[in-house]
């Protein structure tokens, strides 16, 4: 094969300058036909996939639904968003969020669930117990549902086949509300040794609360020598009526169970206990931050991170039917010492030493 010498460097004074670079005769550079085909091949092999990847970059759509209001759920939703961000899901880049809140009105849940399903989401996160998961499951068998909530028995309620193999489109976490009721009452007695009569504020429409009120709490109360006074809340208007009734009773403590109305009116409940100088213990960690005395239960920060784990797994192709439903692995005991001082209560040192966090 004849090769053009590299000595052929262009001369600015020459009428026929030689090429600056040298190439073998018959190469693609010298053959216009082959040059065109080579450029097309380069675009298809190198540039094409890059352009397609940019154009088809997936933006996942995640729905949040809660029976509470947006103010009550803002901290929980934000914690999950941050946990997702740590896994590379950034709002506005590769994930978008849709929110639906029932504002404590259970009858709105089927409508809100249907709204989310129509948006063709990739995953729906149910921020609540069985009352919330059921209408979503009824609305879709296709979209994956990740649940997180207290007082939920997903197997007993028929939402999943088993914890190990859910078998449908529902998976996530159950926060063991009923199972922890006895332990909460025991810690309450240890923190407030003189209590004898305890009011239990709960929603009869919430299955998890009813289960605790009928089964878990009575047996624990008998063992601790406590008398329970049930106070039922069916609607928002019942709170003031129940507060007035409790003020007339000789009570030593307030035990608050979970439910949609309880979360919406959590601040009002904590304020009542504080005004009445009544020691109180809650199902919700946030209650202690706004003036409640005690909380014992799942470490919610850890639980929110696990929600992000489930969402990530599903978005990467895992099937909810094969992702085991988890129970809490970490628990926390929180005491508001500032509240204790305001109501004139001295928490025993050995109880304070066991707390994971003390608010001073």
C-alpha positions in Angstrom: 0.0 0.0 0.0 1.4 3.4 -1.0 1.7 5.9 1.8 1.9 9.7 1.4 5.0 11.0 3.1 4.6 13.0 6.2 7.0 15.5 4.7 4.1 17.0 2.8 3.5 19.9 5.1 1.8 22.9 3.6 3.9 25.8 2.5 2.2 29.2 2.6 4.2 30.3 -0.5 3.2 27.3 -2.6 0.3 27.4 -5.0 -0.4 23.8 -4.4 0.0 23.2 -0.7 0.2 19.6 0.5 -2.1 18.3 3.2 -1.0 18.9 6.8 -1.9 15.3 7.8 -1.0 12.2 6.0 -3.3 9.2 5.5 -3.3 5.9 3.7 -4.7 5.9 0.2 -8.1 4.5 0.0 -9.0 5.4 3.6 -12.4 6.7 4.6 -11.0 10.3 4.8 -10.1 10.2 1.2 -13.3 8.4 0.1 -16.4 10.8 0.6 -18.7 7.8 0.5 -17.0 6.0 3.3 -16.6 9.3 5.2 -20.3 9.9 5.2 -21.1 6.3 6.4 -18.5 6.6 9.1 -20.0 9.8 10.5 -23.5 8.2 10.5 -22.2 5.2 12.3 -20.5 7.4 14.9 -23.7 9.3 15.6 -25.7 6.1 15.9 -23.2 4.3 18.2 -22.0 7.2 20.4 -24.2 10.3 20.2 -27.5 8.5 19.7 -27.7 6.6 23.0 -26.6 9.7 24.9 -29.3 11.9 23.3 -31.9 9.2 23.9 -30.9 8.8 27.5 -31.3 12.5 28.1 -34.7 12.7 26.4 -36.0 9.5 28.1 -34.7 10.2 31.6 -37.4 8.8 33.9 -39.2 11.1 36.3 -40.9 8.9 38.9 -44.2 9.9 40.4 -44.8 9.3 44.0 -48.1 9.9 45.8 -48.6 10.7 49.5 -52.0 10.2 51.1 -53.0 10.7 54.7 -56.2 10.9 56.7 -54.7 13.8 58.6 -54.3 17.4 57.4 -51.2 18.8 55.7 -49.9 20.6 58.8 -50.0 17.4 60.9 -48.2 15.4 58.2 -45.7 18.0 56.9 -42.9 16.7 59.2 -43.4 13.1 58.3 -43.6 13.7 54.5 -40.5 15.9 54.7 -38.6 13.2 56.5 -39.5 10.7 53.8 -38.5 13.2 51.1 -35.1 13.7 52.7 -34.6 10.0 53.0 -35.4 9.6 49.3 -33.0 12.4 48.5 -30.2 10.5 50.2 -30.9 7.7 47.8 -30.6 10.0 44.8 -34.3 11.0 44.2 -34.4 14.7 43.8 -37.6 16.6 43.4 -37.7 18.4 40.0 -35.1 16.1 38.5 -36.0 12.5 38.7 -39.0 12.4 41.1 -42.3 14.3 41.5 -44.7 14.2 44.4 -48.5 14.4 44.7 -50.3 14.9 48.0 -53.8 14.2 49.2 -55.0 14.9 52.7 -58.4 14.0 54.2 -58.2 16.5 57.0 -59.5 13.9 59.5 -62.5 13.0 57.4 -62.5 9.3 56.8 -65.3 9.4 54.3 -63.1 11.4 51.9 -60.5 8.6 51.6 -62.0 6.6 48.7 -62.3 9.8 46.6 -58.7 10.8 47.3 -57.4 7.4 46.6 -59.2 7.4 43.3 -57.7 10.7 42.4 -54.2 9.4 43.0 -54.8 6.2 41.1 -55.9 8.3 38.0 -52.6 10.1 38.0 -50.9 6.9 37.0 -48.3 7.0 39.8 -45.4 4.7 40.3 -45.9 4.3 44.0 -48.4 5.5 46.6 -47.2 6.0 50.2 -50.0 5.5 52.7 -49.3 7.6 55.8 -51.7 5.9 58.2 -53.1 2.6 59.4 -55.6 0.1 58.0 -58.3 2.7 57.6 -56.2 4.4 55.0 -54.7 1.4 53.2 -58.0 -0.3 52.5 -59.5 2.4 50.2 -56.3 2.6 48.3 -56.1 -1.1 47.8 -59.7 -1.1 46.7 -58.9 1.6 44.1 -55.9 -0.2 42.5 -54.4 -3.6 42.2 -51.6 -2.3 39.9 -49.9 0.6 41.7 -47.5 -0.4 44.5 -48.6 0.8 48.0 -46.1 1.4 50.7 -47.8 1.7 54.1 -46.5 3.1 57.4 -48.9 3.4 60.3 -49.7 2.6 63.9 -52.4 0.3 65.1 -52.3 -1.7 61.9 -52.6 -5.5 61.6 -52.2 -5.9 57.8 -52.6 -9.7 57.9 -55.6 -9.7 60.2 -57.2 -7.0 58.1 -56.7 -9.0 54.9 -54.4 -6.4 53.3 -51.6 -8.8 52.8 -51.2 -12.6 52.9 -48.3 -12.7 55.4 -45.5 -10.4 56.7 -42.9 -12.5 54.9 -44.7 -12.6 51.5 -47.4 -9.9 51.2 -48.6 -11.4 47.9 -50.2 -8.3 46.4 -49.5 -4.7 45.8 -49.2 -3.7 49.5 -46.0 -3.7 51.5 -44.2 -1.4 54.0 -44.1 -1.1 57.8 -46.4 -1.8 60.6 -45.6 0.2 63.8 -47.0 -2.2 66.4 -49.5 0.2 68.1 -51.6 -2.4 69.9 -48.7 -4.6 70.8 -47.0 -1.7 72.6 -50.0 -0.5 74.6 -49.1 -2.5 77.7 -45.5 -1.4 77.7 -46.6 2.3 77.4 -48.9 1.9 80.4 -46.1 0.2 82.4 -43.7 3.1 81.6 -46.4 5.6 82.5 -46.8 4.0 85.9 -43.0 4.0 86.5 -42.7 7.7 85.5 -45.8 8.7 87.6 -45.8 6.2 90.5 -48.8 7.7 92.3 -51.2 7.4 89.4 -54.3 5.2 90.1 -57.0 6.3 87.7 -56.2 6.9 84.1 -58.4 8.3 81.3 -58.0 6.6 78.0 -58.9 8.9 75.1 -59.6 7.1 71.9 -61.7 6.9 68.6 -64.2 4.0 68.4 -64.0 4.1 64.6 -60.3 3.3 64.7 -59.9 -0.5 64.8 -56.4 -0.4 66.3 -57.5 1.8 69.2 -60.5 -0.4 69.9 -58.2 -3.4 70.0 -56.0 -1.8 72.6 -58.9 -0.6 74.6 -60.6 -4.0 74.8 -57.7 -6.3 75.0 -54.2 -4.9 75.6 -54.8 -2.2 78.1 -57.3 -3.9 80.5 -54.9 -6.8 81.3 -51.9 -4.4 81.7 -54.0 -2.1 84.0 -55.0 -5.0 86.2 -51.4 -6.1 86.6 -50.4 -2.5 87.5 -53.3 -1.9 89.8 -54.7 0.9 87.7 -58.3 1.9 86.9 -59.1 2.9 83.3 -61.7 5.5 82.4 -62.6 5.3 78.7 -63.3 8.6 76.9 -64.6 8.3 73.4 -64.3 10.8 70.6 -66.5 10.3 67.5 -66.1 13.8 65.9 -64.3 17.0 66.4 -67.1 18.5 68.5 -66.6 15.7 71.1 -63.3 16.9 72.4 -64.5 19.8 74.5 -67.3 17.7 75.9 -64.8 15.0 76.9 -62.4 17.5 78.3 -65.1 18.9 80.5 -66.1 15.4 81.7 -62.5 14.6 82.5 -62.1 17.8 84.5 -64.9 16.6 86.8 -63.4 13.2 87.3 -60.6 12.5 89.8 -58.0 11.4 87.3 -54.2 10.9 87.7 -53.2 10.6 84.1 -54.3 10.7 80.4 -53.5 7.9 78.0 -54.0 8.9 74.4 -54.5 6.4 71.6 -54.0 6.9 67.9 -56.5 7.9 65.3 -57.1 10.5 62.6 -58.9 12.9 64.9 -56.3 12.5 67.6 -53.5 13.5 65.2 -55.4 16.5 63.9 -56.2 17.8 67.4 -53.0 16.6 69.0 -52.0 20.1 70.1 -55.4 20.8 71.7 -55.1 17.5 73.6 -51.6 18.3 74.9 -52.7 21.8 75.9 -55.7 20.4 77.9 -53.4 18.0 79.8 -51.0 20.8 80.5 -53.7 23.2 81.6 -55.2 20.5 83.8 -51.8 19.6 85.2 -52.5 16.0 84.1 -49.6 13.7 83.2 -50.1 12.3 79.7 -48.6 9.7 77.4 -49.1 9.4 73.7 -48.9 7.1 70.7 -47.3 9.9 68.7 -43.7 11.2 69.1 -44.7 14.7 68.0 -47.0 15.1 70.9 -44.0 15.3 73.3 -42.5 18.1 71.2 -45.7 20.2 71.6 -46.1 19.7 75.4 -47.1 16.1 76.0 -45.2 14.4 78.8 -44.2 11.0 77.4 -43.9 8.9 74.3 -42.7 5.3 73.8 -42.8 3.5 70.5 -41.1 3.0 67.2 -38.2 5.2 66.3 -40.0 7.2 63.7 -36.9 8.7 62.0 -35.7 5.2 61.4 -39.1 4.2 60.1 -39.2 7.0 57.6 -35.8 5.9 56.2 -37.3 2.4 55.7 -40.1 3.9 53.7 -37.5 5.4 51.4 -35.9 1.9 51.2 -39.2 0.4 50.0 -39.9 3.1 47.5 -36.3 2.8 46.1 -36.6 -1.0 45.8 -39.9 -0.8 43.9 -38.8 2.0 41.6 -35.8 -0.2 40.7 -38.1 -3.1 39.7 -38.8 -5.1 42.9 -42.4 -6.4 43.3 -44.2 -5.4 46.5 -45.7 -8.9 46.7 -42.1 -10.2 47.4 -40.9 -7.4 49.8 -41.5 -8.5 53.4 -43.5 -6.2 55.6 -41.3 -5.0 58.5 -42.0 -4.3 62.1 -39.9 -1.7 64.0 -36.4 -2.6 64.8 -35.6 0.5 66.9 -37.7 2.1 69.6 -37.5 5.3 71.5 -38.6 6.6 74.9 -39.0 10.3 75.1 -39.8 12.5 78.2 -40.6 16.2 78.2 -39.0 17.3 81.5 -40.1 20.9 80.9 -43.7 19.7 80.9 -43.1 17.6 84.1 -41.9 20.7 85.9 -44.9 22.8 84.7 -47.4 20.3 86.1 -45.4 19.8 89.3 -44.2 16.3 88.6 -40.9 14.8 89.6 -39.8 12.0 87.3 -37.8 9.3 89.1 -34.1 9.4 88.2 -34.0 5.8 87.1 -36.8 6.5 84.6 -35.0 9.5 83.3 -31.9 7.5 82.8 -33.7 5.1 80.6 -35.1 7.8 78.3 -33.5 8.0 74.8 -34.2 11.7 74.8 -35.2 14.2 77.5 -36.6 17.6 76.5 -35.5 20.2 79.0 
